[in-house]
């Protein structure tokens, strides 16, 4: 078993080392689905633990020999985001378990962020245009710094507001992200395609985003919706194939 603990959180070492044995029996369940998320009170601080779904045999081989696991990426990417000027819960540790010499499953431990998801204010028929404008500006900053969030949607962007009404954002679920020196227009627009299920909100944010980038707004909105259509068609084909050969999601 591989355990990596951030130097600033060595006081949690005893808890971290025992976590795999007690994960399911202790802590407060926050989410249970593809992955499982629990929180624990450790040394007067709330820690959030995400246990990733156990990968299939091909993924286990890939994570053992060819690619960093989701847990390690989540840990590393948190620090990389802060270095580029973006808020994300501080990484505390990660754990990788093996069986038969191959990666089996993993845990990512971070500090807790109490902010609500941005969906709270933007998943409405009449969305808050001020919040949408600030989101568009945030996405511009994110992309100009070379960051592509790998699962970009409103539930993975937490927010708070200051006394002047300005929004401050915190990113979560970042293990699929990519970091580059510079991004192309295509990469930026494609990254926005799953930002929200609301077509009206997506169109509004993309056009605001394009204005800030000095790009043609209507043309950019059309590109994003084309990327979204391609994504949805690909996902439907994948689900039909999985159903045909009896593979569960």
N, C-alpha and C positions, 0 to 999 in steps of 0.2 A: 504494500500500500504506500502510495506517495502522498506526503502531506507537505504543503508549502504554506507558511504563515508569514504575513507581513510583519516586518520588524516593529512597527508601532503597536502591534496587537499580540505580542508574545504572552501577555498575561492571560490570554484565552487558550493557551496551548493545551491545558488539561481537557477543557471542553471539546476542543477540535479533535483531539486524538480519540476521544470516546464517542464522537458523534455518529459514526456509521452503526454502532451497536444500539444506540438509543434513539435514533432519528424518528422512527415510526411511533414510539411509545411516549415521547416527550414533546414539549413545545406546542405552540398554538398553530393549528392548520390555517393557512391563509388562502391556499389555492391547491386544488387537486384536479389534474387533467393529464395532458401529455406529460407534464412534469409535475413535481410536488414541491410546494413552498411552505415552510414553517418558520416561526420566529421564536426566539429564546431570549430569556433575560440572563445575561452573563456579565458578571463584574459591574453591575449597575448600568448596563447598556444593552439596548435591544439589538440583537443580531438576526439577520434574515438568512435562512439557508435554503438554497434551491437544489433539489436532487433531480438530476436530469434523467429522462427516460432511458432505460437500458437499450443500447444500440444493437442492431442486428450484427450477424457475424462479419459481414463485409465491412461495416463501419468500425467494428472492434479492431479489425486488422489495420484499417486506415489510421485510426487514432493511436494505435500502438507503434506503427512504423513510419507513417507518411505525413501525418497532420496532427497539429495540436488539438486536444480534446476541447469540447465546448467549455468545460470547467476551467481549463487553463486559459483559454481565450478570454473568458469572462473576467478572470483575474487580471490578466495583462492589459486588456482593453480599457478597464476602468482607469488605470494609471495613465494610459495614452490619451484618453479623453481629457483628463484634468490638465495634462501638459499642453493640450491645444486650447485650453480655456473653457472647457465645458464641464458642468456639474453632473456627477453621477455618484451613487452611494459608494463609499470608500470600500475597496476590497480588503477583506480580513484574511482569508485563506482559501485554499482549494484542496480537495482530496480526490485522488484517483485510485480506484480499486481494480485489481487484476485477478483473472482466473485462467489458469493454464498458460500463463505468460502473456495473455491478451487483455487489453482494457476491458473492464466489465461495466462499471458505472462511476459516476462522479458527483461531487458536491461543491457548490460555490457558496462561500459565506461572505456577507457584506454587512455594513452598517445599515440601519433602517432609515428610510426617508418617509416622513409623515405627510408629504404633500399629496393631494389628490391628482388623479389623471386628468389630462386636458379634455378628455371626452365629457367630463362633467359640465363644461361650459360650451362645448362646441357640438355635442350630439343633440341638437335641438333644431326644430324646423326654422326658427328665426335665430340663427347663431349670432354670437357676439362678434361684430366686425372688428372691434378693437383687439380682441384676443386673436382673431384670425390674422389681422395685420401684423401683430407681434410674432405670431407663429411663422408667418412668411419671412419676416426679417431674420428670425432665428435660423430658419432653414438656409437662408443665404449665407449667414456666418458659418454654419456647419459645413456647407459645401465649399465655401471659399477656403476653409482650413483643411480641405481634403478628406472629410469624413463622410462615409456613406453608412448610415445606420441600416443594419441588415434586416430589421423587422420594424420598419417605420410605420407606426400607427399611433393614434391618439392615446391609447392606453399605455403606451411605453414612453410617453412624455408627461412627466409630472410638472406641476406648476405652483407658484405662489405669486402674490402681488405685493409690491412695496407701497409706501404711503402715497406715492404719486400715481399709483395705478399701473405702473409698469410691470409686465410679466417677467418672471424668472423661471427658467425651465431646467428640469433635471431628467437625464436620460436613463432608462433602465432596459434590461434585456438586450444587451449590446454585443453578445458573443458572436453574432454573425456579421458584425460591422467590418468595413474595409477602410484602410487608411492609405492615402496617396498624397503625393506632392501636389498634384493638380488634377482636377476632374474635368471631363469633357461635358459639353452641354447635354449630350445624350445620356451620360451617366447620371447627371443631376436630375433631369426630368424623369428618367425611368425610376429613380429612387423615390419619387413622390407619388407613384401610381397607387399605392395602397395606404396612403395617409389616412383616408376616411372612407366610410361606405356612402357618405352623402355626396352625391354628384355635384350638387349646388355648392357645397362647401369646398370640395376639391377644386372645382373650376375657379372659385373666388381666390383661394390661397395660391393656386398656380399662377393666376394672372397678376396678383400682387407680387409674387416672387419674381416673375418675369420682368415686371416693371422695374423692380429694384436692381435686377441684373442688366437692364438695358436691352432685353430681348423682346421680340414681338409677342405680346401677351396671348392673342388669340391663336397664333401658330403654336405656341408652347402648350396651351391648354389642349389643343387637338392632338399634339404628340403624346402628352401624358395619357389621354383617354385611349389612344391607340395602343400604348404600352399596357394599359389596364385590360383592354379587350384581349390582347395576346396572352396575358397572364391567366385570365379567367378561362380562355379556351384550352390552354395547356393544362391547367389544373383539372378541368373536366375530363380531358383525355386520360390523364394520370389516374383519376378516380375510377374511370371505366375499366382501365387496364387492371388496377388493383382488385376490383370486384370480380373481374373475369378470372383471375388466377388465385383468388381467395386470400389476398394479403390484406390484413387489417392495418388501418392507419396508425 
